[in-house]
Amino acid sequence: MTILFMNSLSNIAGLSLGIMIFNSLNFMVNTPPSFASLPQQLNPQSSVLKLAQLPQQTMDKQLGGLYVKSETKSQVFPLKQTQVKAKISGNVSQVEVSQTFENPFQEPLEAIYVFPLPDQAAVDQMVIKIGDRTIKSRIETREGAKEIYQRAKAQGRTTALLEQERDNIFTQSVANIQPGEQISVTISYIDQLKFEGGNYEFVFPMVVGPRYIPGQLINKNQPNTNQVPDADRITPPIIEQETKSPHNIQVDLEIDAGVAIENVRSTSHKIITQQQGNRIFVSLDQSDQIPNKDLILRYQISGENTRASVLTEANQQGGHFAAYLLPAISYNPNQIIPKDVIFLMDTSGSQEGEPLKKSQELMKRFIQGLNSEDTFNIIDFANSTNTLSETPLENTPANRQKAINYINQLQADGGTELLNGIQAVMKFPSPSQGRLRSIVLLTDGYIGNDQEIIAAVQNKLKPGNRLYAFGVGSSVNRFLLNRLGEIGQGTTQIVRQDEPTETVVETFFKQINNPILTDLEITWQGEGLKPEIYPVSLSDLFDNQPLVLFGRKLDRRNGLLKITGITAKGDRYEQTLPVNFPEINNNESGNIAIAKLWGRARIKDLMNQMFSGETKSGVEGVTRTALSYQLLSEYTAFVAVSEEVRVDPNGTRHTVEVPLELPEGVSYDGIFGTPETSQLPSAKPMSLGRTRSASGYNNYGSQRSPEIAPPPLLFAE
């Protein structure tokens, strides 16, 4: 297997916060082949063979990867391996992901696979290696890239296309792979590490969890619905139960903080660590290389944390900066503020087994930890919603026991109609004056209508209310959960199904009692143009959480960044940070990662404004930014084309999809039903989405009650 490393790290400088960051990133500039000469030929003769066509009894139980049904027998296109190389400095990681496949067929092949990446990753390159050929990509508008890809495929050229479906779901297509060839696809991205409570956290997602698709079918032959019109793009097939896949994942990380690193650990995987000076090398143990769960790696650094830092970069696009601030604010963590807490609990089929048990454990700890002046209620949702009480309950021993009894009897079954749960919360009467409402959501987020859910919270959450999102499981939908926590002015925590809950609950109650800094404002002091800073809308800060800002100043003139806010005690907080840009040398100076992260922050902010629907200005803004900063987005794509014609344009080729592992801890029966109940009649068996096994479409969570997805509730105006 060949691994390509296009980018290199150099000149690591330890800075701030206990948050250090790259001092320099060196990027190679790749010159792609010319696309202008490609003729306008489309629609080659091809045979699209999807996994759903393959009868279960013909599945090869020893092989995994891409299953294809030929005219005579079942064959397999094995996904050999995924290799991840990451270099981490401070709170920034540079990651390269290489996936290697081999074509055992006698016909050319087009492979399509759907995979996850971190939801805030700045994806900036794709390279395909086929045999001894390296094909470098270029960024185009998404429609333009797709046109180039289809034209090249029709011409018989080897071509690859990388698209983004959600912030955390991506599609890779590779066409005209010759028989017997091995291919390696390498994708590079830059990402920020989460920093909270003195811990850095690196996360690498390995599998897209099965998505529940609500709504009415648009076409009976496809899973797309009026609520999720792109369902076929986000629901890859799942490997059949008890089928062993040879695909494994190898992860190698280097952590270089510039100072001593302590307490390196993983809550998800068995790891091997080696130390060389202040650098730590981490790899997965060979016994834990199945790609069916998020890799979670945490560590700390020794020494005193610096509370603030600013890192800068300058190029022809302007001066870019990243500001990191961890306010040193004292507060009383035991301060009691009366709260009205509504717990919103996912009890759909994907929660069956370990996830539901973990949610029940968390819920009981939450109930027992409420303050005496708090009120509470519980709403559980699946196909429909149920409520513990029509009105908020006072926190008495009898009511706590009533809640615990209610929690204990919950069962996982049905589809994830989260929108109905959100709407049920919004319909509750406002809490009494002086009492804050906190919504606590527990779910895996396995839904296809992410944007509809986020828009509901964005548009209907009342001022002063907060939403705290808890992702329960091994491979949750972090995009949905992170955005809900941000837009809901709360926080997001991920809890594995096998993770202790004591620390999680303790952290939650510190946060729910009070943010340490509110009413944040950013002003610029200096000459020239004002910088463009993201995020535009600032969330309140909670204990041990940093404020992270990305800015661009077109004229590259220095100035001061002034940050103000109100502390939990009601005092005014003020911090001023100098921003000094370097001189430009050879069109670039400073840390190029800062420019990429600013571009990604701008794209995220613009996309956050379009959860309720696209706007012309928003789409144009995202597209311009992504093209200018060479970043993948929902409106741009990377495309690569070989210069030579490599297969017969008029010949037959197969198109196949990669089936994925079911996430660790998720019940196969909870998603697809038992053999007995999956045969039960249903008026619209696909109405619950294209979450499907290797043997065909199945109803999500229909093992007990094969219901049609109910229409969503409407907000009362």
Residue pairs with C-beta under 8 A, 6 or more apart in sequence:
1 80
1 81
1 83
1 98
1 100
1 182
1 184
2 98
2 129
2 184
3 83
3 85
3 96
3 98
3 184
3 186
4 96
4 98
4 127
4 129
4 134
4 184
4 186
5 85
5 96
6 27
6 28
6 30
6 96
6 125
6 127
6 186
6 188
7 25
7 26
7 27
7 28
7 94
7 96
7 125
7 188
8 25
8 26
9 22
9 24
9 25
9 26
9 87
9 89
9 94
9 256
10 24
10 25
10 26
11 22
11 23
11 24
12 20
12 22
12 23
12 89
12 256
12 258
13 20
13 21
13 22
13 23
13 258
14 20
14 90
14 257
14 258
14 259
15 21
15 90
15 306
15 309
15 311
16 90
16 306
16 307
16 308
16 309
16 324
17 91
17 195
17 305
17 306
17 307
17 308
17 309
17 324
17 325
17 326
17 546
18 195
18 198
18 300
18 301
18 303
18 305
18 306
18 326
19 90
19 91
19 195
19 305
19 309
19 324
19 326
19 546
20 89
20 90
20 91
20 257
20 258
20 259
20 301
21 89
21 90
21 91
21 92
21 309
21 311
21 322
21 324
21 591
21 593
22 89
22 90
22 92
22 94
22 311
22 591
22 593
23 311
23 591
24 590
24 591
24 592
25 94
25 190
25 591
25 592
25 593
26 592
27 124
27 592
30 125
30 127
30 136
30 137
30 138
31 136
32 136
32 137
32 138
32 640
32 641
33 135
33 641
33 642
33 643
35 138
35 148
35 152
35 639
35 641
38 148
38 151
38 152
38 155
38 157
38 641
39 151
39 155
40 151
41 151
41 154
41 155
41 649
42 150
42 151
42 154
43 150
43 154
44 153
44 154
44 156
44 649
44 650
44 653
45 650
45 651
45 652
45 653
46 110
46 652
46 653
46 654
46 655
47 652
47 653
47 654
47 655
48 654
48 655
49 68
49 69
49 70
49 654
49 655
49 656
50 237
50 656
50 657
51 66
51 67
51 237
51 656
51 657
51 659
51 692
51 694
52 237
52 692
52 695
52 696
52 697
53 69
53 696
54 67
54 68
54 69
54 74
54 694
54 695
55 69
55 695
56 240
56 694
56 695
56 696
58 69
58 73
58 74
59 67
59 74
59 240
59 243
59 694
59 695
60 67
60 74
60 76
61 242
61 243
61 244
62 244
63 76
63 78
63 244
63 245
63 246
64 76
64 78
64 79
64 239
64 243
64 244
64 245
64 246
64 247
64 659
65 76
65 77
65 78
65 79
65 101
65 245
65 246
65 247
65 658
65 659
66 76
66 77
66 78
66 79
66 101
66 111
66 113
66 656
66 657
66 658
66 659
67 74
67 75
67 76
67 77
67 656
67 659
67 694
68 74
68 75
68 76
68 77
68 105
68 654
68 656
69 75
75 104
75 105
76 104
77 101
77 102
77 103
77 104
77 105
77 109
77 111
77 656
78 101
78 102
78 104
78 246
78 247
79 99
79 100
79 101
79 113
79 245
79 247
79 658
80 100
80 101
80 102
80 182
80 246
80 247
81 99
81 100
81 247
81 248
81 249
81 250
82 97
82 98
82 99
82 100
82 206
82 247
82 248
82 249
82 250
82 291
83 97
83 98
83 99
83 100
83 249
83 250
83 251
83 252
84 95
84 96
84 97
84 98
84 204
84 249
84 250
84 251
84 252
85 95
85 96
85 98
85 252
85 253
86 93
86 94
86 95
86 96
86 202
86 204
86 251
86 252
86 253
86 254
87 93
87 94
87 253
87 254
87 256
88 94
88 193
88 200
88 202
88 253
88 254
88 255
88 256
89 255
89 256
89 257
89 258
90 193
90 257
90 258
91 192
91 193
91 195
91 200
91 324
92 190
92 191
92 192
92 193
92 593
92 597
93 190
93 191
93 192
93 193
93 202
94 188
94 189
94 190
94 593
95 121
95 188
95 189
95 190
95 191
95 204
96 186
96 187
96 188
97 117
97 186
97 187
97 188
97 189
98 184
98 185
98 186
98 187
99 113
99 115
99 172
99 184
99 185
100 182
100 183
100 184
100 185
101 111
101 174
101 177
101 182
101 183
101 185
102 180
102 181
102 182
102 183
103 109
103 177
103 178
103 179
103 180
103 181
103 182
103 183
104 179
104 180
105 179
105 654
106 179
107 179
107 651
107 652
107 653
107 654
108 176
108 177
108 178
108 179
108 647
108 648
108 651
108 653
108 654
109 176
109 177
109 179
109 653
109 654
109 655
109 656
110 153
110 173
110 174
110 175
110 176
110 177
110 653
110 654
110 655
110 656
111 172
111 173
111 174
111 177
111 183
111 656
111 658
112 171
112 172
112 173
112 174
112 655
112 656
112 657
112 658
113 171
113 172
113 236
113 657
113 658
114 165
114 169
114 170
114 171
114 172
114 208
114 233
114 234
114 235
114 236
114 657
114 658
114 660
115 169
115 170
115 172
115 207
115 208
115 658
115 660
116 168
116 169
116 170
116 205
116 206
116 207
116 208
116 475
117 123
117 168
117 170
117 187
117 189
117 205
118 168
118 189
118 191
118 203
118 204
118 205
118 478
119 166
119 167
119 168
119 478
119 479
119 482
120 167
120 191
120 192
120 482
120 600
120 604
121 189
121 190
121 191
121 600
122 189
122 190
122 191
122 596
122 597
122 599
122 600
122 629
122 631
123 162
123 164
123 170
123 187
123 188
123 189
123 631
123 632
123 638
124 188
124 189
124 190
124 596
124 629
124 630
124 631
124 632
125 137
125 187
125 188
125 630
125 638
126 137
126 160
126 162
126 172
126 185
126 186
126 187
126 188
126 638
126 640
127 134
127 135
127 136
127 137
127 185
127 186
127 640
128 134
128 135
128 137
128 158
128 160
128 174
128 183
128 184
128 185
128 186
128 640
129 135
129 183
129 184
129 185
129 186
130 158
130 177
130 178
130 181
130 182
130 183
130 184
130 642
131 181
131 182
133 158
133 642
135 158
135 159
135 160
135 640
135 641
135 642
136 640
137 160
137 162
137 638
137 639
137 640
138 638
138 639
138 640
139 145
139 626
139 627
139 630
139 631
139 632
139 636
139 637
139 638
140 148
140 627
140 636
140 637
140 638
140 639
141 623
141 627
141 635
141 636
141 637
142 163
142 634
142 635
142 636
142 637
145 161
145 163
145 636
145 637
145 638
145 639
146 161
146 163
146 637
146 639
148 159
148 639
148 641
149 159
149 160
149 161
149 173
149 175
149 639
149 641
152 158
152 159
152 175
152 176
152 641
152 642
153 159
153 175
153 176
154 649
155 645
155 649
156 176
156 645
156 646
156 647
156 648
156 649
156 651
157 176
157 641
157 642
157 643
157 644
157 645
157 646
158 174
158 175
158 176
158 177
158 178
158 641
158 642
158 646
158 647
159 174
159 175
159 176
159 639
159 640
159 641
159 642
160 172
160 173
160 174
160 175
160 185
160 638
160 639
160 640
161 171
161 172
161 173
161 174
161 637
161 638
161 639
162 170
162 171
162 172
162 173
162 187
162 632
162 637
162 638
162 639
163 170
163 171
163 173
163 632
163 637
164 170
164 171
164 632
164 633
164 634
164 637
165 171
165 230
165 233
165 234
165 634
166 234
166 450
166 479
167 479
167 604
167 607
168 205
168 477
168 478
168 479
169 208
169 233
169 234
169 479
170 187
170 632
171 233
172 185
172 187
174 183
174 185
175 653
176 646
176 647
176 653
177 183
178 646
178 647
190 593
190 596
190 597
190 600
192 548
192 597
193 200
193 201
193 202
194 200
194 201
194 203
195 201
195 546
196 544
196 545
197 507
197 543
197 544
198 300
198 305
198 544
199 298
199 299
199 300
200 298
200 299
200 300
200 301
201 296
201 297
201 298
202 253
202 295
202 296
202 297
202 298
203 294
203 295
203 296
203 297
203 478
204 251
204 294
204 295
205 294
205 295
205 475
205 478
206 249
206 291
206 292
206 293
206 294
206 295
206 475
207 291
207 292
207 293
207 475
207 660
207 661
207 662
207 663
208 234
208 236
208 475
208 660
209 350
209 444
209 445
209 446
209 473
209 475
209 476
209 477
209 663
209 666
210 235
210 238
210 350
210 446
210 662
210 663
210 666
210 671
210 691
210 700
211 228
211 231
211 234
211 235
211 446
211 447
211 448
211 689
211 691
212 348
212 350
212 415
212 416
212 446
212 447
212 448
212 688
212 689
212 691
212 700
212 701
213 223
213 225
213 227
213 228
213 231
213 235
213 447
213 448
213 449
213 688
213 689
213 690
213 691
213 700
213 709
214 225
214 227
214 228
214 415
214 417
214 419
214 447
214 448
214 449
214 688
214 689
214 709
214 712
215 225
215 226
215 227
215 228
215 449
215 709
216 225
216 226
216 227
216 687
216 711
217 223
217 224
217 225
217 684
217 686
217 687
218 224
218 225
218 226
218 229
220 686
222 231
222 232
222 690
223 231
223 232
223 235
223 686
223 689
223 690
223 697
224 230
224 231
224 232
225 231
225 687
225 689
227 448
227 449
227 452
227 712
228 234
228 448
228 449
228 689
231 448
231 689
231 690
232 690
234 448
235 448
235 689
235 690
235 691
235 692
236 657
236 658
236 659
236 660
237 657
237 658
237 659
237 660
237 692
237 693
237 694
238 659
238 660
238 661
238 662
238 671
238 691
238 692
238 693
238 694
239 245
239 659
239 660
239 661
239 662
239 693
239 694
240 659
240 693
240 694
240 695
241 662
241 668
241 672
241 693
243 694
245 661
247 291
247 661
248 289
248 290
248 291
249 284
249 289
249 290
249 291
250 283
250 284
250 289
251 282
251 283
251 284
251 295
252 281
252 282
252 283
253 281
253 282
253 283
253 297
254 279
254 280
254 281
254 282
255 261
255 264
255 279
255 280
255 281
255 282
255 299
256 278
256 279
257 278
257 301
258 278
259 278
259 301
259 302
259 303
260 278
260 301
260 302
260 303
261 275
261 278
261 279
261 280
261 299
261 300
261 301
261 302
262 299
262 300
262 301
262 302
263 298
263 299
263 300
264 271
264 273
264 280
264 282
264 297
264 298
264 299
265 271
265 297
265 298
265 299
266 295
266 296
266 297
266 298
267 296
267 298
267 496
267 499
268 293
268 294
268 295
268 296
268 474
268 496
269 284
269 285
269 288
269 293
269 295
269 296
270 284
270 285
270 287
270 288
271 282
271 283
271 284
271 285
271 297
272 282
272 283
272 284
272 285
273 280
273 281
273 282
274 280
274 281
275 281
280 299
282 297
284 295
290 661
290 664
291 661
292 474
292 475
292 661
292 662
292 663
292 664
293 474
293 475
293 663
293 664
293 665
294 474
294 475
294 476
294 478
294 494
296 494
296 496
305 326
307 325
307 326
307 327
307 328
308 323
308 324
308 325
308 326
308 575
308 577
309 323
309 324
310 321
310 322
310 323
310 324
310 561
310 577
310 578
310 579
310 580
311 321
311 322
311 590
311 591
311 594
312 319
312 320
312 321
312 322
312 579
312 580
312 581
312 582
312 590
312 591
312 594
313 319
313 320
313 321
313 581
313 582
313 588
313 589
313 590
313 591
313 592
313 593
313 594
313 595
314 320
314 556
314 581
314 582
314 583
314 584
314 588
314 589
314 590
315 584
315 587
315 588
315 589
315 592
315 595
316 584
316 587
317 552
317 554
317 595
317 628
317 629
318 552
318 553
318 554
318 555
318 556
319 552
319 553
319 554
319 555
319 556
319 557
319 581
320 550
320 551
320 552
320 553
320 590
320 594
320 595
320 598
321 531
321 550
321 551
321 552
321 553
321 561
321 579
321 581
321 594
322 548
322 549
322 550
322 551
322 594
322 597
322 598
323 547
323 548
323 549
323 550
323 551
323 561
323 577
323 579
324 546
324 547
324 548
325 546
325 547
325 549
325 563
325 575
325 577
326 544
326 545
326 546
326 547
327 516
327 517
327 541
327 547
327 565
327 573
327 575
329 516
329 517
329 567
329 568
329 573
331 514
331 516
331 543
331 567
331 568
331 569
332 568
333 510
333 513
333 543
334 513
335 513
335 514
335 568
336 371
336 373
336 513
337 436
337 513
337 514
338 371
338 373
338 374
338 434
338 435
338 436
339 370
339 371
339 374
339 375
339 435
339 436
339 437
339 438
339 512
340 374
340 375
340 376
340 392
340 431
340 432
340 435
340 436
340 437
340 438
341 366
341 370
341 374
341 375
341 376
341 377
341 437
341 438
341 439
341 440
341 512
342 376
342 377
342 378
342 379
342 392
342 425
342 428
342 437
342 438
342 439
342 440
343 363
343 366
343 376
343 377
343 378
343 379
343 440
343 442
344 379
344 380
344 381
344 421
344 422
344 425
344 439
344 440
344 441
344 442
344 443
345 359
345 363
345 378
345 379
345 380
345 381
345 407
345 410
345 442
345 443
346 359
346 380
346 381
346 382
346 416
346 418
346 421
346 441
346 442
346 443
346 444
346 472
347 356
347 380
347 381
347 382
347 410
347 411
347 412
347 413
347 414
348 381
348 382
348 383
348 412
348 413
348 414
348 415
348 416
348 417
348 446
348 700
348 701
349 382
349 412
349 413
349 414
349 415
349 667
349 670
349 671
349 700
349 701
349 702
349 703
350 412
350 416
350 444
350 446
350 666
350 667
350 670
350 671
350 700
350 701
351 359
351 412
351 444
351 472
351 670
352 412
352 413
352 667
352 669
352 670
353 412
353 665
353 666
353 667
353 670
354 497
354 498
354 665
355 412
355 444
355 472
355 473
355 497
355 665
355 666
356 410
356 411
356 412
357 497
358 472
358 473
358 495
358 496
358 497
358 498
358 499
358 501
359 442
359 472
360 407
360 408
360 410
361 501
362 442
362 470
362 472
362 495
362 501
362 504
362 505
363 378
363 403
363 407
363 442
364 404
364 407
365 501
365 502
365 505
366 440
366 505
366 508
367 376
367 400
367 403
367 404
367 407
368 400
369 505
369 509
370 376
370 395
371 395
372 395
373 395
374 395
375 392
375 393
375 394
375 395
375 431
375 435
376 392
376 393
376 395
376 399
376 403
377 387
377 388
377 389
377 391
377 392
377 393
377 428
378 387
378 388
378 389
378 403
378 406
378 407
379 385
379 386
379 387
379 388
379 421
379 424
379 425
380 386
380 410
381 416
381 417
381 418
381 420
381 421
381 424
382 412
382 413
382 414
382 415
382 416
382 417
382 701
383 413
383 414
383 415
383 417
383 701
383 705
383 707
383 709
383 710
384 414
384 417
384 420
384 710
385 417
385 420
385 421
385 424
387 424
388 402
388 403
388 406
392 428
392 431
393 399
393 402
393 403
412 667
412 670
412 701
413 701
413 703
413 704
413 705
414 701
414 702
414 704
414 705
414 707
415 688
415 689
415 700
415 701
415 707
415 709
416 443
416 446
416 447
416 700
416 701
417 709
417 710
417 712
418 443
418 445
418 447
418 453
419 449
419 452
419 453
419 456
419 712
419 713
420 710
420 712
420 713
421 441
422 453
422 456
422 457
422 460
423 456
423 460
423 712
423 713
423 714
423 715
424 713
425 439
426 456
426 460
426 461
426 715
427 715
427 716
430 437
430 462
431 437
436 464
436 465
436 466
437 462
437 464
437 465
437 466
438 465
438 466
438 467
438 468
438 490
438 512
439 465
439 466
439 467
439 468
439 488
439 490
440 467
440 468
440 470
440 508
441 467
441 468
441 469
441 470
441 484
442 470
442 472
443 469
443 470
443 471
443 472
443 476
443 481
444 471
444 472
444 473
444 476
444 477
444 666
445 471
445 476
445 477
445 478
445 479
445 480
445 481
446 476
446 477
447 453
447 477
447 480
448 689
450 477
450 479
450 480
450 483
451 611
452 611
453 480
453 484
454 480
454 483
454 484
454 487
454 611
455 611
455 612
456 715
457 467
457 484
457 487
457 488
458 487
458 608
458 611
458 612
459 612
460 715
461 467
461 487
461 488
461 489
465 488
465 489
466 488
466 489
466 490
466 512
467 484
467 485
467 487
467 488
467 489
467 490
468 485
468 488
468 490
468 491
468 492
468 493
468 508
468 511
468 512
469 481
469 482
469 484
469 485
469 488
469 490
469 491
469 492
469 493
470 481
470 492
470 493
470 494
470 495
470 504
471 477
471 478
471 481
471 492
471 493
471 494
471 495
472 495
472 497
473 496
473 497
473 663
473 665
473 666
474 496
474 497
474 663
474 664
474 665
474 666
475 663
475 664
476 494
478 492
478 494
481 492
481 494
482 492
483 608
484 492
485 491
485 492
486 492
486 539
487 608
489 539
489 540
490 511
491 508
491 511
491 542
491 545
493 504
493 507
493 508
495 501
495 504
496 665
497 664
497 665
498 665
510 542
510 543
511 542
511 543
514 568
515 540
515 541
515 542
515 568
516 541
516 542
516 543
516 567
516 568
517 540
517 541
517 547
517 565
517 566
517 567
517 568
517 573
518 540
518 541
518 565
518 566
519 565
519 566
520 538
520 539
520 540
520 541
520 547
520 563
520 564
520 565
521 538
521 563
521 564
521 565
522 533
522 538
522 549
522 561
522 562
522 563
523 562
523 564
524 530
524 531
524 533
524 559
524 560
524 561
524 562
525 559
525 560
525 562
525 576
526 557
526 558
526 559
526 560
526 579
527 557
527 559
528 553
528 555
528 557
528 559
529 553
529 554
529 555
529 557
530 553
531 551
531 552
531 553
531 559
531 579
532 551
532 552
532 553
532 602
533 549
533 550
533 551
534 549
534 550
534 551
534 598
534 601
534 602
534 604
534 605
535 549
535 601
535 604
535 605
536 605
538 547
541 547
541 565
547 563
549 561
550 594
550 597
550 598
550 601
550 602
551 561
551 579
551 598
552 595
552 598
553 559
553 579
553 581
556 581
556 584
557 581
558 578
558 579
558 580
558 581
559 578
559 579
560 576
560 577
560 578
560 579
561 576
561 577
561 578
561 579
562 574
562 575
562 576
563 573
563 574
563 575
563 576
563 577
564 572
564 573
564 574
564 575
565 572
565 573
566 572
566 573
567 573
581 590
582 589
582 590
583 589
595 629
596 629
596 630
596 631
598 629
599 625
599 626
599 628
599 629
599 631
600 629
600 631
602 621
602 625
603 622
603 625
603 626
603 631
603 633
606 618
606 621
606 622
606 625
607 618
607 622
607 633
607 634
609 615
609 618
610 618
610 619
619 635
622 633
622 634
622 635
623 633
623 635
623 636
625 631
625 633
626 632
626 633
626 635
626 636
627 636
632 638
647 653
659 694
662 668
662 671
668 693
669 703
670 701
670 703
671 691
671 698
671 700
671 701
672 678
672 691
672 692
672 693
672 698
672 699
672 700
672 703
673 680
673 698
673 699
673 701
673 702
673 703
673 706
674 703
677 702
677 703
677 704
677 706
678 698
678 699
678 702
678 703
680 702
680 706
681 706
682 699
682 702
682 706
682 707
682 708
683 708
684 708
685 697
685 698
685 699
685 702
685 706
686 697
686 699
687 699
687 708
687 709
688 699
688 700
688 701
688 702
688 708
688 709
689 700
689 709
690 697
691 698
691 700
692 698
699 706
